[in-house]
Amino acid sequence: MINTNEILSKYGLKLTKSLGQNFLTDANIIRKIVDTAEVDKNDLVLEVGPGIGALTARLADRAGRVVAVEIDRRLLGPLSETLGGFENVQVIHADIMRTDLWELTANWKGSLKVVSNLPYYITTPVIMNMLESGIPWDLLVFMVQKEVVSRMVATPGTKDYSALSVAVRYYAEPKLAFQVSRNCFIPKPDVDSAVVKLKKRSLSQPAHLNRKLLFMVIKAAFSQRRKTLLNSLGKQPWLDGGKERLREILRQMGLSEDTRAEVLSVEQFIHLSGELCKNYHHKTGKQDDNNSIG
């Protein structure tokens, strides 16, 4: 196991709070993350923010190939040292949010998995970027703040159910794998973490469904949780027919006018948006997939 304090001292590194640098030091937790991702030699693993390579090394032991993307140039030296014995690891100095994910993962014939201890400051944008990228991933395993995992795995009717819950379930089946104490990191963060496992799913949906409108509906519906769908969506400028059209669709779906976003499943959001799309798609004449929740 890599000695984090020793490496930090050797290279004179001070961790940067703005980059959310909290390095995992517990070997058992690292093993559990790799086990959760079911990594084997058939896998290409993409890692975001490898730090000094503790998780990366364990992934490289099991995977066919590992591509680790690190934004902090100061960590390239330590990574070269800790991962020098692995010929199947490629470290790239880049911002994952500005990186061509297709180029990173091209030409691999096996499975693609993303496994990361994500920096807290960019958790949701990175997760949504992976989900929306279209790269042919099979499994995503992320360690993030415990409260974010609670939102990701939340089900309709619960207090943590949110736009993020619906967006994640549109692409994947989320599952809480295990929780991680803040004491397993250097420096110790202010909150505990958890590991979430996302398996790809494919939902039945109308052929004319416009994903941009779907995510506009989801975000608007949850923007004011106390409001009914009729009030949160009824005055949106992109809603053809206004409240009367929305009232008609809710009635067709067997939903009352008092229905709030927090009780709708992702399948119901798809159906609702599909009905709204009948006019929206005709009006715009094109499909726009810029649908980010994060």
C-alpha positions, -999 to +999 in steps of 0.1 A: +000+000+000+013+035-009+023+056+021+004+088+014+021+110+040+055+098+029+048+106-008+034+140+001+064+148+022+089+136-004+075+158-031+067+187-008+030+186-017+003+206+000-031+194-010-054+220-026-089+225-011-101+241-043-095+208-061-112+188-035-081+168-028-088+142+000-067+111-006-080+077+004-056+059+027-075+028+038-063-003+018-095-023+027-118+004+013-097+005-019-100-032-022-138-030-017-141-003-044-123-025-069-144-055-059-176-035-062-166-026-098-159-063-105-128-054-124-110-080-145-086-082-174-114-077-199-119-041-186-107-007-196-111+014-165-113+052-167-103+069-134-109+106-126-086+123-102-061+095-093-043+116-067-011+098-060-023+065-074-034+043-044-067+033-061-051+033-096-025+007-086-051-016-073-072-011-104-041-018-126-035-051-108-069-063-119-078-045-152-066-049-187-059-012-190-063+019-168-066+055-181-062+080-152-070+117-158-054+141-133-059+179-135-031+188-109+003+189-127+021+186-093+009+150-090+024+137-122+057+131-105+043+111-076+020+092-100+050+083-122+067+069-092+038+050-077+026+036-110+060+030-127+057-007-124+025-009-144+027-011-182-011-010-185-016+024-170-018+057-189-018+090-169-032+120-187-028+156-174-062+171-183-094+185-170-119+157-173-147+181-181-128+193-212-115+159-223-128+139-253-140+108-235-145+090-269-109+095-277-097+082-243-117+050-246-115+043-284-105+009-298-110-011-266-128-044-274-137-053-239-159-037-212-156+000-202-159+010-165-154+042-147-141+040-112-132+071-092-129+087-058-144+120-071-133+154-059-162+168-039-164+202-057-172+187-090-191+155-081-224+161-099-210+176-131-186+147-136-213+121-129-237+137-154-209+142-179-202+104-178-239+095-180-246+119-209-213+114-229-226+084-248-194+064-244-202+027-242-197+023-204-209-008-187-205+001-150-198+033-131-185+032-095-180+065-077-170+074-041-187+107-033-203+125-004-228+103+014-256+129+010-250+129-028-253+091-029-285+094-009-299+116-036-287+094-064-304+062-050-335+079-037-369+066-049-401+085-055-419+098-024-388+101-003-372+133+010-339+128-009-357+123-042-346+150-066-338+160-102-305+142-098-323+110-087-345+111-119-315+120-142-294+091-128-322+066-131-328+077-167-294+062-176-286+037-148-298+016-119-281+031-089-272+011-057-255+021-025-225-002-022-211+009+012-204+039+033-169+053+041-158+072+072-142+106+069-113+091+089-101+071+059-088+102+041-059+126+043-067+153+050-099+144+068-130+159+050-159+175+069-184+148+058-185+110+054-185+094+020-202+065+002-197+043-028-224+041-054-226+015-082-244+024-114-254-003-139-264+009-174-301+006-182-322+013-213-357+026-208-386+023-233-394+058-245-413+075-274-393+078-306-401+115-308-390+122-272-367+152-271-341+147-243-336+184-240-372+189-231-372+159-208-345+174-187-360+209-188-392+193-174-373+175-147-353+206-136-384+229-137-405+203-118-380+201-089-371+238-089-397+245-062-405+212-045-435+226-026-453+235-058-475+212-078-465+202-113-494+223-125-478+254-110-441+246-115-445+236-152-477+254-162-461+288-167-429+277-184-425+296-217-417+265-236-449+247-226-474+248-255-510+251-243-500+262-208-518+248-177-548+235-197-526+212-218-507+201-187-539+195-168-552+173-197-519+152-197-520+147-160-556+135-162-547+111-190-519+097-167-543+092-139-526+119-118-544+146-098-538+184-101-521+183-067-494+160-079-458+171-071-425+162-088-413+141-059-439+113-065-432+108-102-410+079-114-385+084-142-409+064-165-437+089-156-414+119-164-406+102-198-443+098-205-452+133-194-423+148-215-432+126-245-467+140-245-454+176-243-429+167-270-456+162-296-458+199-300-423+209-289-406+187-314-428+199-342-421+235-333-383+232-331-379+208-359-347+193-344-334+173-316-311+189-290-293+167-265-279+195-243-297+181-212-273+185-183-287+184-147-254+192-131 
